[in-house]
Amino acid sequence: MQIKNDSKKEKILLDKGIGLIEHFNYHFVAYNTKFLGYSQNDNYIIRGENSNNSQLLHEFCYGYDDLHHELHLLKVYQTKQGKKYAAIEISNCVYAFWDILE
């Protein structure tokens, strides 16, 4: 599989990350991520636990979508049982999820 390089999109994602750091007190973290899939709502099962009522950690990382071969800027969440995952709303009411491998 060949990864597409899109310098314009990469620059936009870097600028958005800088904005999260400067304006919203987010921290960049370099997590290993595994793309899980899409959902029509913001609930997803992460390693056996529902993401419902997860806490936003004010961290972000980058993740790669194997299905569409795209890089995404991801916000990091933690479930009630302490499992971290990343997610983003990619279009109106369509969410993408990544597992964080620690």
All heavy atoms as an XYZ file, in Angstrom:
855
protein
N       0.847     -1.176      0.000
C       0.000      0.000      0.000
C       0.889      1.234      0.000
O       1.842      1.338      0.748
C      -0.894     -0.004      1.238
C      -1.556      1.310      1.481
S      -2.621      1.401      2.938
C      -1.584      0.894      4.248
N       0.552      2.179     -0.840
C       1.302      3.419     -0.909
C       0.504      4.526     -0.236
O      -0.677      4.719     -0.515
C       1.575      3.793     -2.357
C       2.394      5.047     -2.492
C       2.683      5.369     -3.951
O       2.209      4.692     -4.848
N       3.440      6.405     -4.174
N       1.153      5.249      0.669
C       0.506      6.351      1.368
C       0.561      7.588      0.489
O       1.614      7.951     -0.030
C       1.191      6.622      2.722
C       1.036      5.408      3.629
C       0.626      7.868      3.382
C       1.813      5.509      4.924
N      -0.596      8.221      0.296
C      -0.642      9.446     -0.488
C      -0.067     10.597      0.328
O      -0.348     10.730      1.509
C      -2.083      9.788     -0.877
C      -2.720      8.815     -1.835
C      -4.018      9.343     -2.368
C      -5.129      9.135     -1.387
N      -6.444      9.504     -1.881
N       0.724     11.439     -0.314
C       1.244     12.637      0.320
C       0.457     13.834     -0.183
O       0.350     14.049     -1.383
C       2.726     12.825      0.007
C       3.571     11.756      0.666
O       3.285     11.353      1.778
N       4.590     11.297     -0.019
N      -0.089     14.597      0.724
C      -0.849     15.790      0.392
C      -0.300     16.926      1.250
O      -0.756     17.150      2.370
C      -2.327     15.552      0.665
C      -3.204     16.720      0.242
O      -2.679     17.826     -0.010
O      -4.429     16.525      0.175
N       0.716     17.617      0.736
C       1.410     18.656      1.498
C       0.471     19.762      1.968
O       0.616     20.273      3.080
C       2.534     19.266      0.659
O       3.488     18.290      0.352
N      -0.489     20.113      1.149
C      -1.436     21.176      1.516
C      -2.262     20.767      2.737
O      -2.409     21.524      3.680
C      -2.328     21.484      0.320
C      -3.146     22.730      0.445
C      -3.904     22.972     -0.851
C      -4.241     24.428     -0.971
N      -4.920     24.714     -2.243
N      -2.791     19.546      2.706
C      -3.592     19.057      3.832
C      -2.727     18.886      5.075
O      -3.160     19.192      6.181
C      -4.284     17.735      3.492
C      -5.169     17.267      4.631
C      -5.992     16.066      4.297
C      -6.844     15.713      5.502
N      -7.671     14.559      5.295
N      -1.493     18.392      4.906
C      -0.591     18.237      6.041
C      -0.337     19.580      6.726
O      -0.329     19.669      7.944
C       0.727     17.612      5.583
C       0.584     16.163      5.174
C       1.802     15.623      4.450
O       2.762     16.399      4.187
O       1.803     14.434      4.144
N      -0.126     20.632      5.943
C       0.096     21.966      6.507
C      -1.144     22.456      7.253
O      -1.032     23.010      8.343
C       0.475     22.960      5.417
C       0.571     24.389      5.924
C       1.696     25.142      5.352
C       1.806     26.566      5.801
N       1.485     26.919      7.128
N      -2.311     22.222      6.701
C      -3.560     22.610      7.373
C      -3.679     21.890      8.715
O      -4.024     22.500      9.730
C      -4.783     22.322      6.470
C      -4.796     23.287      5.281
C      -6.083     22.407      7.260
C      -5.793     22.920      4.197
N      -3.386     20.581      8.741
C      -3.469     19.815      9.982
C      -2.448     20.306     11.008
O      -2.749     20.387     12.206
C      -3.282     18.327      9.716
C      -4.407     17.643      8.935
C      -4.052     16.197      8.653
C      -5.722     17.737      9.680
N      -1.252     20.643     10.561
C      -0.249     21.199     11.476
C      -0.707     22.541     12.044
O      -0.576     22.800     13.242
C       1.096     21.358     10.766
C       1.839     20.061     10.476
C       3.060     20.338      9.611
C       2.250     19.363     11.760
N      -1.268     23.403     11.193
C      -1.770     24.702     11.648
C      -2.918     24.545     12.642
O      -2.990     25.265     13.640
C      -2.223     25.562     10.463
C      -1.061     26.064      9.620
O       0.094     26.076     10.114
O      -1.306     26.452      8.451
N      -3.801     23.585     12.401
C      -4.898     23.328     13.343
C      -4.359     22.841     14.687
O      -4.850     23.226     15.736
C      -5.876     22.298     12.769
C      -6.779     22.851     11.698
C      -7.754     21.789     11.222
C      -8.704     22.347     10.196
N      -9.699     21.351      9.767
N      -3.339     21.986     14.650
C      -2.716     21.509     15.881
C      -2.087     22.654     16.664
O      -2.245     22.738     17.887
N      -1.403     23.542     15.977
C      -0.801     24.711     16.639
C      -1.890     25.569     17.265
O      -1.740     26.057     18.383
C       0.054     25.512     15.639
C       1.298     24.705     15.277
C       0.438     26.875     16.207
C       2.080     25.243     14.091
N      -3.004     25.726     16.568
C      -4.135     26.485     17.108
C      -4.697     25.856     18.379
O      -5.046     26.559     19.320
N      -4.793     24.535     18.413
C      -5.273     23.853     19.625
C      -4.329     24.104     20.798
O      -4.769     24.288     21.932
C      -5.398     22.343     19.384
C      -6.565     21.881     18.527
C      -6.470     20.378     18.255
C      -7.892     22.210     19.189
N      -3.036     24.122     20.531
C      -2.043     24.369     21.583
C      -2.124     25.816     22.063
O      -2.209     26.082     23.267
C      -0.619     24.050     21.074
C      -0.465     22.544     20.845
C       0.433     24.552     22.061
C       0.793     22.164     20.076
N      -2.104     26.760     21.136
C      -2.038     28.181     21.484
C      -3.331     28.728     22.079
O      -3.292     29.563     22.966
C      -1.652     29.002     20.254
C      -0.226     28.784     19.816
C       0.138     29.582     18.569
O      -0.769     30.055     17.844
O       1.349     29.720     18.317
N      -4.472     28.277     21.583
C      -5.741     28.903     21.969
C      -6.609     28.074     22.912
O      -7.510     28.616     23.553
C      -6.546     29.257     20.717
C      -5.808     30.180     19.792
N      -5.527     31.482     20.099
C      -5.267     29.947     18.579
C      -4.859     32.037     19.113
N      -4.686     31.134     18.171
N      -6.363     26.773     22.991
C      -7.252     25.916     23.784
C      -6.520     25.061     24.810
O      -7.109     24.162     25.394
C      -8.092     25.025     22.858
C      -8.964     25.817     21.924
C      -8.603     25.989     20.598
C     -10.135     26.404     22.371
C      -9.403     26.720     19.732
C     -10.945     27.135     21.522
C     -10.572     27.302     20.196
N      -5.224     25.296     25.017
C      -4.413     24.568     25.999
C      -4.391     23.057     25.793
O      -4.350     22.290     26.748
C      -4.854     24.887     27.428
C      -4.395     26.252     27.854
O      -3.385     26.753     27.378
N      -5.143     26.857     28.754
N      -4.434     22.613     24.541
C      -4.273     21.193     24.237
C      -2.795     20.852     24.254
O      -1.936     21.728     24.113
C      -4.839     20.863     22.853
C      -6.314     20.558     22.851
C      -7.245     21.558     23.078
C      -6.776     19.279     22.596
C      -8.601     21.286     23.071
C      -8.136     18.994     22.579
C      -9.034     20.001     22.815
O     -10.375     19.726     22.799
N      -2.496     19.567     24.398
C      -1.133     19.061     24.343
C      -1.040     18.066     23.197
O      -1.919     17.218     23.039
C      -0.751     18.358     25.649
C      -0.865     19.251     26.837
N       0.116     20.139     27.197
C      -1.861     19.416     27.732
C      -0.264     20.810     28.265
N      -1.463     20.387     28.612
N       0.027     18.167     22.422
C       0.274     17.177     21.379
C       0.901     15.949     22.026
O       1.825     16.057     22.832
C       1.214     17.730     20.309
C       1.701     16.652     19.376
C       0.846     16.115     18.425
C       2.980     16.149     19.476
C       1.282     15.093     17.584
C       3.427     15.143     18.642
C       2.570     14.622     17.690
N       0.380     14.782     21.690
C       0.928     13.520     22.168
C       1.162     12.603     20.956
O       0.366     12.596     20.034
C       0.017     12.830     23.205
C       0.061     13.539     24.538
C      -1.417     12.764     22.718
N       2.233     11.877     20.981
C       2.572     10.990     19.866
C       2.173      9.563     20.230
O       3.001      8.767     20.645
C       4.053     11.083     19.543
N       0.894      9.273     20.117
C       0.394      7.928     20.397
C       0.433      7.075     19.139
O       0.262      7.571     18.030
C      -1.060      7.981     20.881
C      -1.268      8.546     22.254
C      -2.138      9.605     22.457
C      -0.611      8.015     23.358
C      -2.358     10.117     23.721
C      -0.827      8.522     24.622
C      -1.697      9.574     24.795
O      -1.898     10.075     26.054
N       0.618      5.785     19.332
C       0.387      4.841     18.244
C      -1.117      4.631     18.175
O      -1.762      4.370     19.195
C       1.082      3.508     18.507
C       2.572      3.606     18.366
O       3.061      4.331     17.516
N       3.294      2.895     19.202
N      -1.673      4.756     16.997
C      -3.115      4.617     16.834
C      -3.428      3.512     15.837
O      -2.640      3.204     14.957
C      -3.750      5.936     16.338
O      -3.163      6.287     15.080
C      -3.557      7.058     17.333
N      -4.613      2.940     16.024
C      -5.116      1.926     15.100
C      -6.523      2.340     14.696
O      -7.404      2.510     15.549
C      -5.147      0.551     15.776
C      -5.706     -0.534     14.883
C      -5.801     -1.855     15.626
C      -6.471     -2.893     14.754
N      -6.788     -4.094     15.518
N      -6.738      2.530     13.400
C      -8.046      2.940     12.907
C      -9.065      1.845     13.192
O      -8.836      0.669     12.896
C      -7.985      3.234     11.412
C      -9.289      3.677     10.831
C      -9.852      4.880     11.192
C      -9.958      2.875      9.935
C     -11.073      5.293     10.657
C     -11.168      3.270      9.388
C     -11.723      4.479      9.756
N     -10.193      2.230     13.805
C     -11.236      1.264     14.159
C     -12.400      1.282     13.190
O     -12.949      0.247     12.847
C     -11.752      1.539     15.579
C     -10.737      1.350     16.695
C     -11.320      1.815     18.024
C     -10.300     -0.097     16.772
N     -12.842      2.467     12.789
C     -13.978      2.532     11.882
C     -14.811      3.775     12.084
O     -14.440      4.696     12.804
N     -15.969      3.752     11.444
C     -16.882      4.889     11.427
C     -18.168      4.561     12.183
O     -18.534      3.404     12.328
C     -17.259      5.245      9.990
C     -16.086      5.663      9.146
C     -15.501      4.768      8.266
C     -15.567      6.937      9.243
C     -14.423      5.135      7.490
C     -14.485      7.317      8.469
C     -13.924      6.422      7.593
O     -12.853      6.789      6.841
N     -18.857      5.610     12.612
C     -20.146      5.456     13.270
C     -21.030      6.637     12.896
O     -20.535      7.743     12.658
C     -19.954      5.411     14.786
O     -21.201      5.341     15.439
N     -22.332      6.416     12.899
C     -23.292      7.477     12.628
C     -23.584      8.315     13.871
O     -24.314      9.286     13.814
C     -24.598      6.899     12.073
C     -24.435      6.254     10.716
C     -24.039      7.254      9.643
O     -24.519      8.369      9.602
N     -23.148      6.846      8.762
N     -23.020      7.934     15.017
C     -23.164      8.738     16.231
C     -21.831      8.704     16.982
O     -20.891      8.031     16.565
C     -24.334      8.255     17.099
C     -24.161      6.828     17.552
O     -23.135      6.464     18.098
N     -25.187      6.015     17.324
N     -21.769      9.413     18.096
C     -20.495      9.524     18.800
C     -20.274      8.425     19.842
O     -19.372      8.522     20.661
C     -20.328     10.907     19.425
C     -21.438     11.260     20.391
O     -22.372     10.457     20.556
O     -21.368     12.350     20.978
N     -21.066      7.372     19.801
C     -20.853      6.206     20.673
C     -20.191      5.100     19.869
O     -20.581      4.817     18.747
C     -22.178      5.687     21.238
C     -22.778      6.667     22.223
O     -22.057      7.362     22.925
N     -24.093      6.745     22.259
N     -19.199      4.467     20.491
C     -18.452      3.413     19.818
C     -17.930      2.464     20.889
O     -17.696      2.877     22.017
C     -17.285      4.029     19.027
C     -16.794      3.164     17.892
C     -17.420      3.189     16.665
C     -15.689      2.349     18.054
C     -16.972      2.410     15.618
C     -15.223      1.558     17.007
C     -15.869      1.596     15.786
O     -15.425      0.827     14.758
N     -17.726      1.218     20.548
C     -17.183      0.251     21.501
C     -15.658      0.239     21.348
O     -15.138     -0.061     20.280
C     -17.757     -1.160     21.273
C     -19.287     -1.143     21.357
C     -17.152     -2.159     22.260
C     -19.829     -0.670     22.689
N     -14.959      0.596     22.418
C     -13.501      0.641     22.449
C     -13.010     -0.477     23.366
O     -13.221     -0.420     24.575
C     -12.983      1.999     22.976
C     -13.645      3.176     22.259
C     -11.456      2.057     22.937
C     -13.310      3.315     20.808
N     -12.402     -1.500     22.804
C     -11.910     -2.650     23.567
C     -12.920     -3.127     24.600
O     -12.616     -3.309     25.770
C     -10.567     -2.331     24.228
C      -9.445     -2.273     23.215
C      -8.101     -2.042     23.845
N      -7.909     -0.596     23.939
C      -7.329      0.015     24.960
N      -6.869     -0.665     25.969
N      -7.195      1.314     24.956
N     -14.174     -3.293     24.164
C     -15.217     -3.839     25.014
C     -15.964     -2.824     25.858
O     -16.871     -3.187     26.598
N     -15.596     -1.553     25.775
C     -16.266     -0.526     26.583
C     -16.887      0.526     25.673
O     -16.262      0.987     24.716
C     -15.261      0.133     27.529
C     -15.912      1.110     28.477
C     -14.927      1.752     29.438
O     -13.734      1.421     29.396
O     -15.371      2.596     30.211
N     -18.113      0.921     26.007
C     -18.805      1.955     25.252
C     -18.149      3.301     25.514
O     -17.792      3.624     26.647
C     -20.282      1.990     25.665
C     -21.115      2.824     24.727
O     -20.762      3.920     24.359
N     -22.250      2.278     24.350
N     -17.992      4.094     24.479
C     -17.371      5.412     24.613
C     -18.308      6.454     25.225
O     -17.891      7.595     25.459
C     -16.869      5.901     23.252
O     -17.965      6.113     22.379
N     -19.553      6.063     25.484
C     -20.525      6.978     26.080
C     -19.984      7.554     27.390
O     -19.409      6.845     28.203
C     -21.844      6.229     26.323
C     -22.972      7.167     26.645
O     -22.933      8.347     26.311
N     -23.989      6.646     27.284
N     -20.148      8.832     27.605
C     -19.694      9.547     28.811
C     -18.181      9.549     28.990
O     -17.681      9.583     30.104
C     -20.363      8.978     30.071
C     -21.859      9.184     30.054
O     -22.335     10.238     29.615
N     -22.600      8.198     30.492
N     -17.441      9.506     27.900
C     -15.989      9.617     27.979
C     -15.597     11.055     28.271
O     -16.340     11.990     28.023
C     -15.350      9.178     26.659
O     -15.554      7.816     26.455
N     -14.380     11.210     28.754
C     -13.869     12.531     29.118
C     -12.841     12.979     28.083
O     -11.926     12.234     27.730
C     -13.211     12.449     30.491
C     -12.557     13.727     30.930
C     -11.861     13.553     32.271
O     -11.908     12.495     32.892
N     -11.202     14.589     32.708
N     -12.983     14.221     27.600
C     -12.005     14.821     26.709
C     -10.760     15.152     27.513
O     -10.846     15.749     28.592
C     -12.584     16.088     26.076
C     -11.678     16.856     25.131
C     -11.328     16.018     23.907
C     -12.358     18.148     24.704
N      -9.580     14.770     27.013
C      -8.349     14.940     27.771
C      -7.546     16.193     27.407
O      -6.499     16.434     27.970
C      -7.441     13.716     27.580
C      -7.969     12.417     28.143
C      -6.978     11.296     27.890
C      -8.255     12.548     29.638
N      -8.007     17.002     26.486
C      -7.264     18.166     26.004
C      -5.896     17.759     25.463
O      -4.891     18.403     25.695
C      -7.165     19.257     27.081
C      -8.454     20.003     27.217
N      -9.484     19.524     27.968
C      -8.873     21.152     26.663
C     -10.499     20.361     27.893
N     -10.148     21.352     27.098
N      -5.886     16.628     24.769
C      -4.727     16.139     24.052
C      -5.161     15.912     22.607
O      -6.329     15.657     22.339
C      -4.242     14.800     24.610
C      -3.750     14.832     26.019
C      -3.331     13.452     26.516
O      -3.690     12.422     25.904
O      -2.646     13.419     27.539
N      -4.194     16.004     21.707
C      -4.481     15.631     20.327
C      -3.303     14.859     19.772
O      -2.186     14.928     20.274
C      -4.823     16.847     19.461
C      -3.651     17.725     19.101
C      -2.975     17.542     17.906
C      -3.229     18.739     19.950
C      -1.896     18.348     17.570
C      -2.163     19.551     19.620
C      -1.486     19.351     18.426
N      -3.600     14.074     18.759
C      -2.577     13.313     18.060
C      -3.013     13.227     16.605
O      -4.042     13.784     16.226
C      -2.396     11.925     18.677
S      -3.836     10.848     18.594
N      -2.235     12.553     15.825
C      -2.582     12.349     14.423
C      -2.804     10.864     14.193
O      -2.151     10.023     14.813
C      -1.472     12.874     13.505
C      -1.335     14.371     13.597
C      -0.441     14.958     14.471
C      -2.132     15.201     12.816
C      -0.332     16.332     14.569
C      -2.028     16.581     12.910
C      -1.126     17.135     13.790
O      -1.034     18.501     13.889
N      -3.749     10.543     13.333
C      -4.047      9.155     13.019
C      -4.296      8.995     11.538
O      -4.724      9.939     10.860
N      -4.033      7.818     11.042
C      -4.176      7.518      9.623
C      -5.385      6.629      9.400
O      -5.556      5.615     10.080
C      -2.903      6.838      9.119
C      -2.838      6.708      7.624
C      -2.626      7.826      6.828
C      -3.004      5.468      7.015
C      -2.565      7.707      5.448
C      -2.942      5.343      5.641
C      -2.725      6.463      4.866
O      -2.670      6.343      3.497
N      -6.233      7.021      8.480
C      -7.434      6.277      8.102
C      -7.059      5.300      6.983
O      -6.839      5.715      5.856
C      -8.489      7.279      7.652
C      -9.721      6.669      7.030
O      -9.746      5.457      6.770
O     -10.679      7.425      6.792
N      -6.944      4.013      7.328
C      -6.539      3.002      6.346
C      -7.548      2.847      5.209
O      -7.170      2.493      4.101
C      -6.382      1.640      7.029
C      -5.250      1.630      8.033
O      -4.262      2.341      7.826
O      -5.376      0.911      9.042
N      -8.802      3.111      5.481
C      -9.835      2.906      4.475
C      -9.744      3.947      3.355
O      -9.811      3.610      2.180
C     -11.213      2.952      5.135
C     -12.401      2.586      4.271
C     -12.266      1.159      3.744
C     -13.681      2.715      5.064
N      -9.587      5.205      3.721
C      -9.526      6.283      2.722
C      -8.115      6.828      2.518
O      -7.926      7.771      1.757
C     -10.459      7.428      3.124
C     -11.894      7.033      3.077
N     -12.607      6.705      4.204
C     -12.739      6.875      2.028
C     -13.841      6.376      3.856
N     -13.945      6.463      2.553
N      -7.148      6.274      3.236
C      -5.748      6.674      3.112
C      -5.569      8.168      3.360
O      -4.991      8.880      2.554
C      -5.184      6.276      1.741
C      -5.412      4.839      1.420
N      -4.745      3.827      2.077
C      -6.258      4.245      0.543
C      -5.165      2.669      1.591
N      -6.086      2.886      0.676
N      -6.076      8.617      4.517
C      -5.991     10.031      4.881
C      -5.458     10.188      6.297
O      -5.753      9.384      7.176
C      -7.370     10.695      4.821
C      -7.931     10.835      3.445
C      -9.272     11.534      3.460
O     -10.073     11.295      4.373
O      -9.511     12.329      2.536
N      -4.715     11.253      6.494
C      -4.238     11.637      7.812
C      -5.268     12.555      8.455
O      -5.858     13.404      7.776
C      -2.892     12.360      7.677
C      -2.189     12.722      8.970
C      -1.742     11.450      9.699
C      -0.980     13.602      8.673
N      -5.502     12.389      9.773
C      -6.474     13.204     10.498
C      -5.874     13.723     11.794
O      -5.066     13.044     12.419
C      -7.716     12.384     10.856
C      -8.485     11.897      9.683
N      -9.429     12.654      9.042
C      -8.436     10.717      9.022
C      -9.943     11.963      8.042
N      -9.347     10.781      8.012
N      -6.302     14.897     12.208
C      -5.984     15.428     13.526
C      -7.072     14.933     14.464
O      -8.261     15.102     14.194
C      -5.975     16.958     13.491
C      -5.587     17.626     14.780
C      -4.779     18.882     14.475
C      -6.786     17.987     15.601
N      -6.691     14.280     15.564
C      -7.640     13.593     16.431
C      -7.625     14.157     17.841
O      -6.560     14.419     18.395
C      -7.274     12.107     16.519
C      -7.036     11.395     15.202
C      -6.493     10.014     15.462
C      -8.305     11.349     14.391
N      -8.790     14.302     18.428
C      -8.886     14.639     19.848
C      -8.895     13.340     20.649
O      -9.458     12.339     20.219
C     -10.137     15.459     20.114
C     -10.047     16.838     19.470
C     -11.234     17.682     19.797
C     -11.089     19.062     19.165
N     -12.261     19.879     19.391
N      -8.253     13.370     21.814
C      -8.078     12.171     22.634
C      -9.086     12.183     23.786
O      -9.274     13.208     24.450
C      -6.634     12.081     23.172
C      -6.465     10.869     24.080
C      -5.641     12.032     22.013
N      -9.698     11.035     24.012
C     -10.691     10.844     25.068
C     -10.266      9.680     25.955
O      -9.473      8.834     25.556
C     -12.063     10.516     24.459
C     -12.621     11.606     23.605
C     -12.261     11.735     22.267
C     -13.521     12.536     24.122
C     -12.779     12.741     21.471
C     -14.044     13.540     23.330
C     -13.667     13.638     22.005
O     -14.172     14.636     21.231
N     -10.879      9.621     27.145
C     -10.651      8.499     28.053
C     -11.993      7.999     28.548
O     -12.845      8.786     28.982
C      -9.779      8.938     29.226
C      -9.338      7.800     30.102
C      -8.286      8.259     31.095
O      -8.274      9.414     31.506
N      -7.410      7.369     31.472
N     -12.194      6.675     28.485
C     -13.441      6.081     28.956
C     -13.458      6.056     30.482
O     -12.452      6.312     31.133
C     -13.605      4.644     28.422
O     -12.591      3.823     28.999
C     -13.544      4.593     26.899
N     -14.598      5.699     31.039
C     -14.724      5.606     32.500
C     -13.727      4.622     33.103
O     -13.273      4.800     34.221
C     -16.146      5.189     32.877
C     -17.168      6.267     32.646
C     -18.540      5.787     33.070
C     -19.571      6.866     32.863
N     -20.902      6.446     33.303
N     -13.380      3.577     32.357
C     -12.442      2.575     32.858
C     -10.989      2.901     32.506
O     -10.097      2.099     32.734
C     -12.800      1.193     32.323
C     -14.117      0.685     32.858
C     -14.442     -0.704     32.325
O     -13.728     -1.273     31.521
N     -15.567     -1.241     32.782
N     -10.745      4.078     31.951
C      -9.388      4.532     31.696
C      -8.799      4.183     30.338
O      -7.610      4.398     30.109
N      -9.598      3.665     29.418
C      -9.095      3.336     28.079
C      -9.090      4.601     27.223
O     -10.089      5.299     27.130
C      -9.965      2.263     27.437
C      -9.937      0.960     28.189
C     -10.932     -0.021     27.637
C     -10.944     -1.261     28.518
N     -12.085     -2.098     28.263
N      -7.952      4.881     26.607
C      -7.845      6.060     25.748
C      -8.163      5.692     24.309
O      -7.834      4.605     23.839
C      -6.435      6.645     25.816
C      -6.128      7.305     27.132
C      -4.759      7.956     27.090
C      -4.432      8.593     28.417
N      -3.098      9.226     28.387
N      -8.818      6.633     23.631
C      -9.093      6.490     22.215
C      -9.127      7.878     21.605
O      -9.141      8.889     22.312
C     -10.419      5.746     21.965
C     -11.648      6.512     22.390
C     -12.360      7.277     21.466
C     -12.107      6.470     23.698
C     -13.503      7.979     21.850
C     -13.236      7.161     24.083
C     -13.929      7.917     23.160
O     -15.047      8.614     23.532
N      -9.118      7.935     20.300
C      -9.159      9.207     19.594
C     -10.328      9.184     18.620
O     -10.704      8.126     18.109
C      -7.849      9.444     18.860
N     -10.900     10.357     18.400
C     -12.052     10.435     17.509
C     -12.116     11.818     16.870
O     -11.537     12.779     17.368
C     -13.343     10.170     18.292
N     -12.851     11.864     15.773
C     -13.095     13.127     15.088
C     -14.408     13.008     14.323
O     -14.761     11.929     13.848
C     -11.930     13.481     14.129
C     -12.102     14.885     13.578
C     -11.809     12.476     13.028
C     -10.878     15.411     12.871
N     -15.130     14.101     14.239
C     -16.317     14.144     13.385
C     -15.828     14.526     11.999
O     -15.317     15.629     11.793
C     -17.329     15.160     13.912
C     -18.625     15.148     13.132
C     -19.693     16.046     13.733
O     -19.369     16.847     14.640
O     -20.844     15.970     13.288
N     -15.917     13.607     11.047
C     -15.359     13.861      9.724
C     -16.350     14.528      8.773
O     -15.939     15.130      7.795
C     -14.781     12.588      9.090
C     -15.839     11.515      8.958
C     -13.593     12.097      9.872
C     -15.390     10.328      8.145
N     -17.615     14.404      9.055
C     -18.655     15.124      8.323
C     -19.881     15.176      9.228
O     -19.852     14.641     10.327
C     -18.965     14.455      6.983
O     -19.526     13.184      7.166
N     -20.913     15.797      8.785
C     -22.112     15.966      9.604
C     -22.615     14.617     10.105
O     -23.080     13.786      9.332
C     -23.191     16.687      8.796
C     -24.322     17.150      9.662
O     -24.161     17.307     10.868
N     -25.462     17.386      9.052
N     -22.476     14.384     11.415
C     -22.943     13.175     12.097
C     -22.271     11.887     11.618
O     -22.856     10.810     11.708
C     -24.462     13.049     12.002
S     -25.317     14.363     12.880
N     -21.047     11.966     11.130
C     -20.249     10.785     10.836
C     -18.943     10.937     11.602
O     -18.219     11.906     11.435
C     -19.963     10.620      9.330
C     -19.050      9.426      9.084
C     -21.252     10.447      8.560
N     -18.684      9.961     12.460
C     -17.517     10.000     13.336
C     -16.563      8.875     12.968
O     -16.986      7.799     12.574
C     -17.948      9.837     14.800
C     -18.859     10.929     15.267
C     -20.240     10.856     15.055
C     -18.362     12.056     15.911
C     -21.087     11.866     15.473
C     -19.200     13.070     16.331
C     -20.561     12.969     16.110
O     -21.400     13.973     16.522
N     -15.266      9.135     13.130
C     -14.236      8.127     12.923
C     -13.511      7.920     14.248
O     -13.304      8.873     15.006
C     -13.263      8.569     11.844
N     -13.139      6.662     14.519
C     -12.544      6.300     15.808
C     -11.227      5.556     15.609
O     -11.095      4.755     14.692
C     -13.509      5.405     16.600
C     -14.742      6.129     17.044
C     -15.836      6.243     16.219
C     -14.793      6.707     18.301
C     -16.963      6.926     16.616
C     -15.913      7.391     18.721
C     -17.009      7.503     17.881
N     -10.280      5.824     16.526
C      -8.989      5.163     16.562
C      -8.740      4.667     17.964
O      -9.018      5.365     18.940
C      -7.857      6.133     16.208
C      -7.725      6.465     14.761
C      -6.796      5.960     13.896
C      -8.496      7.377     13.988
N      -6.954      6.496     12.656
C      -8.005      7.385     12.688
C      -9.593      8.199     14.286
C      -8.539      8.162     11.666
C     -10.129      8.983     13.276
C      -9.604      8.951     11.993
N      -8.200      3.481     18.085
C      -7.748      2.972     19.382
C      -6.363      3.538     19.628
O      -5.574      3.711     18.691
C      -7.695      1.443     19.344
C      -7.533      0.825     20.722
O      -7.586      1.551     21.731
O      -7.355     -0.396     20.769
N      -6.063      3.861     20.871
C      -4.729      4.323     21.248
C      -4.022      3.159     21.906
O      -4.499      2.593     22.876
C      -4.797      5.551     22.169
C      -5.306      6.734     21.349
C      -3.443      5.836     22.788
C      -5.411      8.026     22.108
N      -2.895      2.814     21.344
C      -2.119      1.674     21.807
C      -1.007      2.189     22.706
O      -0.074      2.819     22.243
C      -1.547      0.905     20.617
C      -2.575      0.561     19.529
C      -1.892      0.018     18.305
C      -3.609     -0.402     20.063
N      -1.151      1.961     24.013
C      -0.150      2.430     24.970
C       0.723      1.301     25.430
O       0.359      0.188     25.507
C      -0.835      3.065     26.175
C      -1.594      4.325     25.793
C      -2.118      5.048     27.001
O      -3.203      4.677     27.493
O      -1.420      5.980     27.458
